[in-house]
Amino acid sequence: MQKRRRFEHASTLEERLAEDTTQLREQAKTLKPGPTRDHVLRRIRQNETASHLSEWLRSPGLKPPV
């Protein structure tokens, strides 16, 4: 059985998601409407959702999302 590779990230998940989202927003500004731009916008929404879920899971009270 193979061992899993483990990675130590220098930044938190939220920081990586925020950085990726910022880069994707800049990229979306330069793209014309079409499937490529739609894909970039979908990734932005996915990053934002992942960030919100991560914040919710790390919250002390685990309140339902708003």
C-alpha positions as CSV (number, residue, x, y, z in Angstrom):
1,M,0.0,0.0,0.0
2,Q,1.3,3.4,-0.9
3,K,1.7,6.2,1.6
4,R,-0.3,9.4,1.1
5,R,1.7,12.5,0.3
6,R,1.2,15.2,2.9
7,F,1.7,18.9,2.2
8,E,2.4,21.7,4.7
9,H,0.9,24.9,3.5
10,A,2.5,28.2,4.5
11,S,-0.9,30.0,4.4
12,T,-4.4,29.1,5.6
13,L,-7.1,27.8,3.3
14,E,-8.9,31.2,3.5
15,E,-5.8,33.1,2.5
16,R,-5.2,30.8,-0.5
17,L,-8.9,31.1,-1.6
18,A,-8.8,34.9,-1.2
19,E,-5.6,35.1,-3.3
20,D,-7.1,32.8,-6.0
21,T,-10.3,34.8,-6.0
22,T,-8.4,38.1,-6.5
23,Q,-6.5,36.7,-9.4
24,L,-9.6,35.2,-11.0
25,R,-11.5,38.6,-10.7
26,E,-8.6,40.3,-12.5
27,Q,-8.7,37.6,-15.2
28,A,-12.5,37.9,-15.5
29,K,-12.2,41.7,-16.1
30,T,-10.1,41.1,-19.3
31,L,-12.3,38.3,-20.7
32,K,-15.1,38.8,-23.1
33,P,-18.5,37.2,-22.3
34,G,-18.5,33.5,-23.1
35,P,-17.8,30.1,-21.7
36,T,-14.3,30.9,-20.5
37,R,-15.5,33.9,-18.5
38,D,-18.4,31.9,-17.2
39,H,-16.0,29.2,-15.9
40,V,-13.9,31.9,-14.2
41,L,-16.9,33.4,-12.6
42,R,-18.1,30.0,-11.4
43,R,-14.7,29.4,-9.8
44,I,-15.0,32.7,-8.0
45,R,-18.4,31.7,-6.6
46,Q,-17.0,28.3,-5.5
47,N,-14.0,29.9,-3.8
48,E,-16.4,32.3,-1.9
49,T,-18.7,29.5,-0.9
50,A,-15.7,27.4,0.3
51,S,-14.4,30.3,2.3
52,H,-17.8,30.9,4.0
53,L,-18.1,27.2,4.8
54,S,-14.6,27.1,6.3
55,E,-15.4,30.1,8.4
56,W,-18.6,28.5,9.6
57,L,-16.9,25.3,10.5
58,R,-14.2,27.1,12.4
59,S,-16.7,29.2,14.3
60,P,-17.1,28.5,18.0
61,G,-20.8,28.1,18.0
62,L,-21.3,26.4,14.7
63,K,-24.3,28.6,13.9
64,P,-26.2,27.8,10.6
65,P,-25.1,29.9,7.6
66,V,-27.1,33.1,7.0
